[in-house]
Amino acid sequence: MHRFSLNQCVPANVNTDVVFTGLGNRGFICFIWVLNTMSMTSSKPYLIRALYEWILDNNLTPYIAVDALSPSVLVPQQYVNKDGQIILNIAPRAVDSINLSNEAVAFSARFGGVSTDIYVPCFAVLGIYARENGKGMMFEREAEPPPPLDPNPPKQGSSSQEKRPSLRVVK
């Protein structure tokens, strides 16, 4: 019987989790779920964009369900339900200047005849689906991600107000 160490299979800087172990008819079987959290970004913004396009391609109306109580969400609070959620129609005919970025869904829409800027971070999107048939995807609730680390931290001893460049006349 051959014995091996997990360290022989997976680099030390990769988080691992054994998700199934068992004994098969040909010997020991071990499945390893490898999680590499250092290099992967959230798939949610990509899924939102893909489902948005798919719903529009099928001539349906895309709606998003939003956790309106999450930090950084800008929606008209008078339309939020008792569960802290709001459903938004994001069809091109209902919104102006929609932007589906990796960080947020942003657009302008009319609520009660008043143009309102809407900003929904992707972590606050609970789902996207077609109004007509409910086809789409719901997501698990996510906490606000930590802010990215500043690659250029301030230098020790420097003041917050740096010296402005100046010109002088040379004769």
Buried (B, 14 or more C-beta within 10 A) or exposed (E): EEEEEEEEEBEEEEEBEEEEEEEEEEEEEEEEEEEEEEEEEBEBBEBBBBBBEBBBEEEBBBBBBBBBEBEEBBBBEEEBEEEEBBBBEBBEEBBEEBEBEEBBBBBEBEEEEEEBEBBBBBBBBBBBBBBEEEEBEEBEEBEEEEEEEEEEEEEEEEEEEEEEEEEEEEE
